[in-house]
Amino acid sequence: MMRRVLLIAVTFFVMAIFASESEVVAFRATSYLQNGKFVKSYALFERALLASRKESDIQAEGRILIAMAQIRIQSLEYEFASQLVSQVRESALDSNAMTALLLTRLSLLNAQEKYGDAVNLWEKRGKYLVDEAPDLLQGSLQCEVAIAYAGMNNKKQAKAKLDLADDYFSDDAPGKLNFARARVSHLLGENTADSLYAEAFNFSIKGNHSYMSATILYYRGLCTKSVALANDYFVRSANAFELLGLPNNKRRSEKLKRDIKE
């Protein structure tokens, strides 16, 4: 069964029982995010951030900033996400948080199609990571690296990283893996991209991952050669993003629909 875990939830590692105010509020924020309530979740993360600073807990502050940056990436607010990442004090992070920070930086670069920068970051920092992070986090990291290599048309490395991600996930995140495979296939110009997106979409629907479902529809719109089908995908994704409270994502889908109509 596909885990109900978004990328942002991965960055909070395995959250157990928390005692501090910042950790309790951050856990609540993660729960709201898993249910697609982005605005409420972000507001709670802001509260958690203030609480962490009141507690002088720079480790908690770093984790919360990473989570907030992931939300900004998902809502296409890249400059804001970069500002949040720049506030993280790396010296205070443990190996799990360092992995999550690298994942966030790679996600930010890939989202902006700065694939060369993402590959350079990975090759400079990735090999120094301690392989102690949870498998789901490690698998997500390998997926981002695969997308970066695919964006640079390095098929061999992209496929190798997907194989590593598959090993880490161990069938626990088939939807996430299929989405990464679809993105890699799409970037490499392969004919299998749409069928892989369709598989990832089915897993997302079954797992009730509204954000991922809308995102896949957007990419399927980019992938298909049929104008009518592309417009249908863009309309559906725009409607979903609007209901999720993500206006930037909605406008992106709407703009592409108009461009194709022209």
Secondary structure per residue as TSV (DSSP state, phi and psi in degrees):
chain	resnum	aa	ss	phi	psi
A	1	M	-	360.0	139.2
A	2	M	-	-71.1	131.1
A	3	R	-	-71.1	142.0
A	4	R	-	-82.7	68.9
A	5	V	-	-132.4	118.4
A	6	L	-	-83.8	166.9
A	7	L	H	-55.8	-40.1
A	8	I	H	-63.5	-36.1
A	9	A	H	-66.9	-32.2
A	10	V	H	-60.7	-37.7
A	11	T	T	-67.8	-15.7
A	12	F	T	-93.5	10.1
A	13	F	-	60.1	-147.2
A	14	V	S	-99.2	101.7
A	15	M	-	-85.4	118.1
A	16	A	-	-97.3	-134.1
A	17	I	-	-95.9	123.1
A	18	F	-	-106.6	149.9
A	19	A	-	-109.8	-35.5
A	20	S	S	-77.5	157.5
A	21	E	H	-60.7	-44.3
A	22	S	H	-61.4	-41.3
A	23	E	H	-71.2	-37.1
A	24	V	H	-64.0	-46.3
A	25	V	H	-67.0	-39.2
A	26	A	H	-63.4	-38.7
A	27	F	H	-63.3	-41.4
A	28	R	H	-62.8	-41.2
A	29	A	H	-61.3	-42.0
A	30	T	H	-62.9	-40.1
A	31	S	H	-62.6	-43.3
A	32	Y	H	-62.7	-40.4
A	33	L	H	-64.3	-39.7
A	34	Q	H	-62.4	-22.5
A	35	N	T	-96.9	11.2
A	36	G	T	78.3	17.2
A	37	K	-	-99.3	79.5
A	38	F	H	-66.1	-45.8
A	39	V	H	-63.5	-47.3
A	40	K	H	-63.3	-41.5
A	41	S	H	-62.0	-46.4
A	42	Y	H	-64.8	-39.3
A	43	A	H	-60.7	-38.9
A	44	L	H	-69.8	-37.8
A	45	F	H	-62.6	-36.3
A	46	E	H	-62.9	-40.7
A	47	R	H	-63.3	-42.0
A	48	A	H	-63.8	-37.4
A	49	L	H	-63.6	-45.4
A	50	L	H	-61.7	-40.4
A	51	A	H	-64.7	-40.3
A	52	S	H	-64.1	-36.2
A	53	R	H	-73.1	-33.0
A	54	K	H	-65.2	-35.8
A	55	E	T	-81.8	-7.2
A	56	S	T	58.3	33.9
A	57	D	-	-100.5	94.2
A	58	I	H	-76.3	-20.8
A	59	Q	H	-68.0	-48.5
A	60	A	H	-62.4	-40.4
A	61	E	H	-58.3	-43.3
A	62	G	H	-62.7	-44.8
A	63	R	H	-62.2	-40.6
A	64	I	H	-68.9	-40.6
A	65	L	H	-62.0	-39.3
A	66	I	H	-62.1	-44.8
A	67	A	H	-63.1	-42.5
A	68	M	H	-64.7	-38.1
A	69	A	H	-64.2	-39.0
A	70	Q	H	-62.4	-39.1
A	71	I	H	-64.8	-41.9
A	72	R	H	-64.7	-33.6
A	73	I	H	-65.8	-45.1
A	74	Q	H	-63.5	-31.5
A	75	S	T	-91.9	11.5
A	76	L	T	66.7	26.5
A	77	E	-	-104.2	76.1
A	78	Y	H	-71.4	-38.2
A	79	E	H	-64.2	-42.6
A	80	F	H	-63.1	-41.9
A	81	A	H	-61.2	-42.4
A	82	S	H	-62.0	-39.6
A	83	Q	H	-63.8	-39.5
A	84	L	H	-65.8	-44.2
A	85	V	H	-60.6	-38.4
A	86	S	H	-65.8	-17.7
A	87	Q	T	-85.9	-11.1
A	88	V	-	-73.2	129.6
A	89	R	-	-91.0	101.3
A	90	E	G	-59.3	-34.1
A	91	S	G	-63.2	-19.2
A	92	A	G	-94.4	-4.1
A	93	L	-	-89.4	146.2
A	94	D	-	-85.6	-179.6
A	95	S	H	-63.5	-36.4
A	96	N	H	-62.6	-47.1
A	97	A	H	-67.2	-34.6
A	98	M	H	-63.8	-39.7
A	99	T	H	-64.2	-42.8
A	100	A	H	-64.0	-37.5
A	101	L	H	-66.4	-42.6
A	102	L	H	-62.9	-41.6
A	103	L	H	-58.7	-43.0
A	104	T	H	-64.9	-43.1
A	105	R	H	-63.8	-41.5
A	106	L	H	-64.9	-41.8
A	107	S	H	-60.1	-42.1
A	108	L	H	-64.3	-44.2
A	109	L	H	-67.3	-43.2
A	110	N	H	-63.9	-38.9
A	111	A	H	-62.2	-29.8
A	112	Q	T	-93.5	7.1
A	113	E	T	61.5	30.8
A	114	K	-	-95.9	64.2
A	115	Y	H	-67.1	-36.6
A	116	G	H	-62.4	-41.9
A	117	D	H	-64.7	-37.7
A	118	A	H	-65.2	-43.2
A	119	V	H	-62.8	-43.4
A	120	N	H	-61.6	-41.1
A	121	L	H	-63.1	-44.2
A	122	W	H	-62.3	-47.5
A	123	E	H	-68.9	-23.2
A	124	K	H	-85.3	-37.7
A	125	R	H	-113.3	-29.6
A	126	G	G	-62.4	-40.0
A	127	K	G	-70.0	-11.4
A	128	Y	G	-92.7	-3.5
A	129	L	-	-67.7	141.9
A	130	V	-	-85.2	127.3
A	131	D	T	-80.8	62.3
A	132	E	T	-118.1	-4.6
A	133	A	S	-71.1	157.6
A	134	P	-	-56.0	148.7
A	135	D	H	-57.8	-37.2
A	136	L	H	-63.8	-37.6
A	137	L	H	-69.3	-43.8
A	138	Q	H	-62.6	-40.5
A	139	G	H	-63.9	-41.5
A	140	S	H	-63.8	-37.6
A	141	L	H	-62.4	-45.8
A	142	Q	H	-63.9	-33.5
A	143	C	H	-63.1	-44.1
A	144	E	H	-64.5	-39.4
A	145	V	H	-65.0	-40.5
A	146	A	H	-60.3	-42.3
A	147	I	H	-64.3	-39.5
A	148	A	H	-63.1	-45.9
A	149	Y	H	-64.5	-39.0
A	150	A	H	-63.2	-38.6
A	151	G	H	-62.6	-24.3
A	152	M	T	-96.9	11.0
A	153	N	T	62.3	29.7
A	154	N	-	-98.8	84.6
A	155	K	H	-63.1	-41.9
A	156	K	H	-59.9	-49.9
A	157	Q	H	-67.6	-39.0
A	158	A	H	-60.7	-46.5
A	159	K	H	-66.8	-37.0
A	160	A	H	-63.3	-40.7
A	161	K	H	-68.7	-34.2
A	162	L	H	-64.5	-38.6
A	163	D	H	-62.9	-40.6
A	164	L	H	-63.4	-42.5
A	165	A	H	-60.7	-40.7
A	166	D	H	-60.7	-40.8
A	167	D	H	-63.8	-42.7
A	168	Y	H	-67.6	-41.5
A	169	F	H	-71.9	-33.6
A	170	S	T	50.3	47.6
A	171	D	T	69.0	9.9
A	172	D	S	-86.1	-16.5
A	173	A	-	-138.8	61.9
A	174	P	H	-63.1	-34.6
A	175	G	H	-66.3	-44.6
A	176	K	H	-62.9	-42.3
A	177	L	H	-67.7	-42.8
A	178	N	H	-64.0	-35.3
A	179	F	H	-65.6	-43.7
A	180	A	H	-62.7	-40.9
A	181	R	H	-62.2	-39.9
A	182	A	H	-65.0	-43.3
A	183	R	H	-62.9	-42.4
A	184	V	H	-62.9	-47.0
A	185	S	H	-61.1	-41.4
A	186	H	H	-63.1	-47.8
A	187	L	H	-65.8	-30.3
A	188	L	T	-84.9	-3.4
A	189	G	T	74.6	27.1
A	190	E	-	-85.5	155.1
A	191	N	T	-77.4	-10.0
A	192	T	T	-85.6	-4.4
A	193	A	H	-57.8	-49.6
A	194	D	H	-65.6	-39.2
A	195	S	H	-65.9	-34.7
A	196	L	H	-70.1	-39.2
A	197	Y	H	-60.5	-40.6
A	198	A	H	-62.8	-41.3
A	199	E	H	-64.5	-44.3
A	200	A	H	-63.3	-37.6
A	201	F	H	-63.4	-41.8
A	202	N	H	-62.9	-42.4
A	203	F	H	-63.0	-40.5
A	204	S	H	-65.1	-42.2
A	205	I	H	-62.8	-45.1
A	206	K	H	-63.4	-34.9
A	207	G	H	-87.0	-1.4
A	208	N	T	60.6	43.2
A	209	H	-	-96.5	85.5
A	210	S	H	-61.4	-42.5
A	211	Y	H	-63.7	-45.6
A	212	M	H	-64.7	-39.7
A	213	S	H	-61.0	-44.8
A	214	A	H	-65.1	-38.6
A	215	T	H	-65.2	-42.0
A	216	I	H	-63.8	-40.3
A	217	L	H	-59.9	-40.3
A	218	Y	H	-59.5	-48.4
A	219	Y	H	-69.4	-32.8
A	220	R	H	-65.8	-33.4
A	221	G	H	-63.0	-36.8
A	222	L	H	-71.5	-29.7
A	223	C	H	-83.8	-36.0
A	224	T	-	-75.3	150.1
A	225	K	S	-92.0	-11.6
A	226	S	-	-83.2	120.6
A	227	V	H	-62.5	-44.4
A	228	A	H	-63.0	-43.9
A	229	L	H	-68.4	-40.1
A	230	A	H	-61.0	-44.8
A	231	N	H	-61.7	-38.3
A	232	D	H	-62.6	-44.8
A	233	Y	H	-62.1	-43.6
A	234	F	H	-66.2	-39.3
A	235	V	H	-64.2	-45.6
A	236	R	H	-64.2	-40.9
A	237	S	H	-68.2	-39.8
A	238	A	H	-61.5	-42.7
A	239	N	H	-62.6	-42.6
A	240	A	H	-66.2	-43.7
A	241	F	H	-63.9	-36.5
A	242	E	H	-62.0	-44.5
A	243	L	H	-68.6	-25.0
A	244	L	T	-82.6	-5.5
A	245	G	T	77.9	34.1
A	246	L	-	-120.9	80.4
A	247	P	H	-64.6	-33.8
A	248	N	H	-64.4	-42.4
A	249	N	H	-65.5	-40.1
A	250	K	H	-60.1	-48.2
A	251	R	H	-63.1	-36.6
A	252	R	H	-60.0	-46.0
A	253	S	H	-66.4	-42.0
A	254	E	H	-63.7	-39.8
A	255	K	H	-63.7	-42.1
A	256	L	H	-67.9	-33.3
A	257	K	H	-62.2	-45.4
A	258	R	H	-64.8	-39.7
A	259	D	H	-62.8	-40.1
A	260	I	H	-69.8	-38.0
A	261	K	H	-60.3	-36.6
A	262	E	-	-70.3	360.0
